[in-house]
């Protein structure tokens, strides 16, 4: 005790000032790192380390249940089928790699697609455009490898190699591989939509011919049935992309006709969501009666929803009242029946995907939509707003009505989100999946907003308290030294007293 008192009496004001400054600096660094880690990954680094490394050492072998899977990428993920709301879907309006995504990268120097998103696309291409019998022909084998290549130039080179290998005298055999090779060239080599359309037209000629041949012999064996499925996928994909080319080139009525014909010819392929392409094209034509007819068919309780379905329904109802809507007038006389219907439709849409309004109201900046989206997630909101913002702007007052009413949705949803109001509870896995799908330079929208972890508050408080002590020590060195010595002495005396009491208890138990 005497030694501690003598040691404390030798400490100078400079020591206490250096101690408080160092403590403030270190705690500030920890605070900055914690804040960065929380903004990037959504968790506290200290808490994560404590849970994953220290808890097993302290708490023993408590086996916590495994965390639920964050997302799934299609039917291949059979272990994740218990979470259908977190399934990743192919974006129905995804852009062209060569004509749009690559041009963006050339101009900005930023990669618009993530590795995870491109890997999912590679899996989709292998599923759509290959089958078990491809190994029988060298050109098909080359195309199988082409879809798996990571390097775009290697894929393009392989497509040309597959075309050169088709020296078979049979015209049908030649056209079979040309279809998929031309698809790859249209997607990745063409630098304009016009060039992509030319490639797709060549793919269409090949695809139609081999599809008719597959229809005639699909019942002969399981291998022929697999070939028919593959040829159907190729034909539908090519026709859909040709319709999208027509839409982008301004031939909107032609695009609408192609989409309608495709939906009639292949009605069982509704899971491809071609109706979302049709909705966007009809909105561009301002054919609102036709849009309502499409919604009447697909906005059904038994069918899966999407942001395009819910927000388009809200847009049509808002269109009926938005031009004359005024918040001041509505607060005085109350809402009319049509206005109530419009507000309820907006609330329904916002509950399904709460990220969309900030993009439509331009409170957040948009990026190019990914090739895959997560329904109810930020990736779906980006994809919807990227194509549909112009349609909301075209209807006078629609964005004003959305601005005045969308936040009212959150007063209707129970909190915490253990249950939803009109839909299932909002899934907790969207943030993780969206961070994988969206580029790193995009700030992912998170719902519900997470509270700051305890350790961010703690380190911020510690940094502020240490900085205040350093300032007081610099301004009043003598007074702060006396205060520090008094606090240290009291602490040491209290610790000594506790130690003596503990030793007394041990001696009594030994006796």
N, C-alpha and C positions, 0 to 999 in steps of 0.2 A: 504494500500500500504506500509506504514511504517512497519507494523507488518510483512508482507511477507519478506521485505528486512532484517529486524532484524533476522527473523527465518533462512533465507538462509545463513546469515553471521555466524551462530553458527554451521553449518554443517562442519564436518571434512573430510579429505581425506579418512579415513577408512569407513565412511558412503557411500561415492560415490563408493568406491571399492566394498563394500558389495552389494550395489544396482545393480551395473553392473554385478557382478558375479551371483547374484540371478536371474536377468533377463535373462542372457545367459543360465543358467541351466534350468529354466522353459521353455523358448522357445525351447531349445534343446530337452527336454522331449516331448513337443507338436510335434516337427518335427519328432521325432522317431515314435511316435504313429501314426501320419498322414501317414508316409511312410509305416508302417506296415499295416494300414487299407487299403491303396490304393493297396498294393501288394496282399492282401488277398481278398478284395471285389471289387476292381476296381473303387472305388469312394473315394472322400474326406469326412472324417467324419464331419469336420466343415461345409462343404458345404451341406452335407446331413441333418444335424441338422438344419441349417439355413433355408433350403427349406421346410422341413417338419414341423418345430415347430415355427420358427420366422416369416416366410412369412405370415401365416394366421393372426398373431397378428398385423403385420405392414401394410400389403396390403389389409386387409379386406377379403371379401368372394369371392376371385377370384377362380372360379372352373376350375382347369386345367383338361384337358382330361385325362382319366385313361391311365396309361402306358400299352403298348401292352404286351400281355402274353409272357412269356419268352420261353416256349416250351410246347409241347403237347405230350401225351403219347399214342396215338392211336385213334381209332375211337370213344372211349368213351368220348373223350374231344371234344364234339360238339361245345362248345363255342369258340374253338381255331382253327376252320377249316379255318379261313381266313389267317392263317400263315402256309401253308404247308411246307415251307422251314425249319421251326423250329420243325418239328415233330420228335419225338424220335422213332427210329427203332430198332428192335431186331437185334443183331449182328449175321450175318449168320454163322460166324466161332467161336461163343462163346465157351469158354472152359468148362470143366466138373468141377462141384463144388467140388466133393470129390476127384477126381484123380488129379486135377491141382490147382484150387484156394486154397483148404484147405491145400494141401502140401506146397504151397508157404507161407501160413500163419504160418504153423508149423516151417518152416525153418527160416523165417525172423521176425516173430512176428508182421507183419503188415497185416492189413485187406485189401485185394485187391479190395473188392467190397463195394460200398457205400450202405447205407440203402435205398436210393431212387432207386438205380439200382435193388436191390433185391426185393423191393416192386413192381416195374414194372414187374419183372419176376413172382412174385406171381400172379399178375393180369393176365399175359399171360397164366399161367398154369390153372387158373380157367376158362379162356375163351376157351382154347384148349381142356381141358380134363374133363369138366363137362357139364351137360345139365339139363334141368328142371325136367327130369324124375329120376334123381339120388336119390331123396328123397324116392323113392319107395323101395329101398333096403338098409339095414343097412350098408353094406360094402361100397356102393357108398357114403353114408352120411359121413362115416369116412374119405374117400378120399377127399371129399370136405373140411372137416376141416383140413386135412393134408396139402393141398395146401395153406391154410391160416395161418398156424402156422409160427411163427417167429423163433422159436428155431429149429435148424437142427435135434437135437436128438429127439425132439417131433414129427417132421415130419416122421423120420425113424420109430419110434415106432408106429405111426399111420398106416404106410404102412404095417408093419407086422401084426398089429391088423386087418386091412382090409383083408389080406390074410387068417388069421385064421377064420374070420367070414364067409368065403365062404364054408359052409358045405352043400350047395345045391347039390342035386343029379344030377342036370342038368350040364353037362360039359360046355355047352355054357355060362350059367350064371356064372359059376366059372371063366371062362377065361375072361369074360368081365371086372371084376375089377382087375384081375391079371395084365392085360396089363398096366394100369396106376400105379398100385402099384410097378411093376417091373421098370417102367420108373423112379419113384422117387428114388428107391434104386440104380439104375444105375447112376443117376445123383449125389446123395449125399452120399450114403454109400460106394460105390466102391472106393477104394483108388488107384487103378491102371486102366489103360485103358483096360487091359485084363479082369479084373473083371467086368468093366462096359459093355464090349461087351457081356459077358455071360448073364448078366441081360437083355440086350436089345434083345438078341436072344430069351429068354423066353417071353419077351413082344411081339416080332414079331409073334410067334406062336399063342399067344392069340389074338392079334390084327387082324391077317388075318382071323381067324375063325369067330370072331364076326362081322368083316366088311362084309364078304360074307352074313351072316345072315341079317344084316341091309339092304343090297342092295335088298334083296328079298322082304322085307316088308316096305320099306321106304315110299311107296305111300299110305299106309293105313290111316295115320293120321299125323297131324303136329308134334306130339310127336315123331313118328318114323322118320320123316325127321330130327328133331333135333338130334336124336340118330345117324343117318347116318353121319351128319356133324361132330359130336364129334368123331365117330369111324374113319372117314377119317382123321381127325386131328391127332389122336393117331397113325394111321398107317404111315402117312407121316413123322411124327416126329421121330418115331422109325427107319424107314428105313434111314432117313437122318443121324441120330446119328450113326447108324451102319456103314454107308459109311464113316463118320468122324473117327470112331474107326479104320476102315481098313486103312485110310490114315495115321493116327498117328502111326499105327503099321507097316508101310512100305509096305503094300499091296496096292500100289497106283493104279495099273491097275484094280484091283477088285473094289476099291472105285470109279474110274471113271465110270465103267460099272454100278454100283449101282445108281450113280447119274443120268446117262443118262436114265436108265430105269425108275427112279422115275419121271424125267421131262416128259417122254413120257406118263407115266401112268396117271399123274395128270397135264396136261398142263395149266389148269386154275389157278393153285396155284403159278403163277410166282411172286406174291408179296412176297413170302417167300425167294426170291433171292437165290435159290439153284444153279443158274448158277455161283454165286461167289465162292461157294465151288468147282464147276467144274473147273473154271478158275485156281484156286490155285493148284489143283491137276494136271491139264494139264501142268502148268508151271513147276511143280516138275518133270514131265516126260520129259520136254523140247520138248513137242509136240506143237511147235509154230504154225504150220499150223492149228491144231485143235483149238488152242486158238483164232486165227484169225477168224475161222468159227463161234465160239461162239460170238465173239465181233460183227461180221457182223449182227448177229441176235438181240443182245441186246443193242448195242451202236447206238440206233436209236433216232432221234430227238423227237419222240412222247413218248419215254419211260423215266422214271426217271433215272437220272445219279447217279453214286456213285464214290468214290475214286478208287475202284477196277477197274471199267470200264475205267475211264479216264486215270489212271496211267498205266494200262496194255496196253492200246492202245499206250501210249507214249513209253512204254518199247519196244514194237515190232518195232516201227519206229526207235527208238534209236539203236536197235540191228543191223539194216541194215548199220549204218554208224559209230557207236561208236568205233569200233576197230581201225579205221584209222583216227579218228577225232583228230585234234590238234588245239587249239585256235590260236597259232601263224600262222600256215599255213592258217587257215580260214580267219584270218584278212588280209593276204596278197593277196590271190586269190579270196576271197569271198566264200560264201556258195554255195554248189551245191544244186540241186533240192531236192535230198533225205535228205540232211542236213537241208534244210529249212523246209521240212515236219516234220522232227524229232523235230526241235526247236519249231515249231508251236504246235505240239502235247504236248510238255512239257509245253508250255505257257497255253494251254487249260486246262491241268490237274492242274497246279498251280493255275489258276484262280478259278477252281472249289473248290479246297481245298488247301489253301496256307500253311497249317501247316505240310504237309507230307514231303517236302524236308529236313527239319532239322532233322527229324528222319531217313530218308534214308541216309543222309550224316553223321549221327551220331554226329550231333551238339547238340542234346538233347537226354537224356537217355530215354529208353523205360520202360514202366510198363506193367503188364498184362492187356490185353484189357478188357473193361467192357462187361457186358452181353447185354447192349443197347448202341447204338451210335447215335450221331446227325450228319446227313449228312452235309458236309462242315465244321464240327467242329473238335476240337482237339481230341475228343473221336474217331471219324472215322479215323483220321490220325494215332492214336496209334494202332487201330485195323488193319489198312492196313499194316503199316510198320512192325508190329509184325510178320505177316505171309509172307510178300512179300519182306522183305529186302534181304533175301537169294537169291531170284530170280534176283534182281538187281545186286547183287555181282557176280552172276554166269556169267553174260554177260560182257565181258571185255570192259571197257571204258564207260559203261552206266552211272555209277555214276559220272564219270569225265564230261561227256556231261551234265548231270543234274546240276552239280556244276557250270559249266561255263555259263549256260543259264537261270536257273530258276528265278533269280532275275530280269531279263529283263521283266518278266511278268508285274511287277508293274508299269513300264513306259507306258504300254498300257492301264491300267485301269484308267478311269477318277477319279480324286480326287477333292472334296470328293466323296465318293462312292455312288453318287445319281443314277448311272446307271452302268451296267456291260458292258463288252466287248463281250464275247461270251455267258455268262449266266446272270441270274438275278443278281441285286446288292447283294453283300455279306450281309447276314442277321445280324442284330445287336444283336440278342438274343443268339448267340452261346456261349458266355463266361459264361453267367449265367447257361445255361443247362450243359455245360461241367464241371463246378465246382460241380454240383450235381451228375454227372455220374462218374467222376474220383476221385480216392482216394486223401485224403488231403496231402499226402506226395509228390504228383506229382505237379510240377509247370505247371499250365495250360498255353498253348500257346494262345496268344491273337492277333487277327487281325481285323482291323488295329491297330497298336500300339497306345495306348492312350497317349496323352500329359499329362505331370504332372499337377495336379490341381494347381490353383493359390495359395492356402493356403500352399502347400508344399514349393513353391518358397518363399512365404512370411515368413514362420516360419524359413526356412533355412537362409534367409537374416537377419532376426531379431536376430537369434542366433549368426551369424557371427559378426554382427555389435556390439552386446552387449559384445561378447568376446573380440573384438578389443578395445572397450572402457575400459573394465576391465584391459586389458594388459597395455594400455596407462596410466590409473589411477595408476596402480602399479609401473610403471616405472617413471612417471612424476606426482607425486601426487599434488604438489603445482600448477603447470601449469593447470592441468585438473580441479582443484577446481575453479580456476579463470574463466576458460572457462565455467564450469557448472553454476556458479553464474551469469555470463553474459547472458548466454542463458536463464536461468530461469527468470532473471530480465526483459529481453526484452519480453519474453513470457507473463509475468504478466502485463507489461505495455501495450502490445498490446491487451490483453484481457480486461484490464480496459478501454482502449480507445473505443473498440468495444461496451462495456457495456454502456458507457456514450452516445455514438451515438444512441444506441438502445433506451435508456431512453428518449433522446431528441425527437426522432420520435414518441414515444408513447405520450409524453406531447403535441406535436403539433397536433396530431390527436384528443386528448381529448378536446383541446381548440376549 
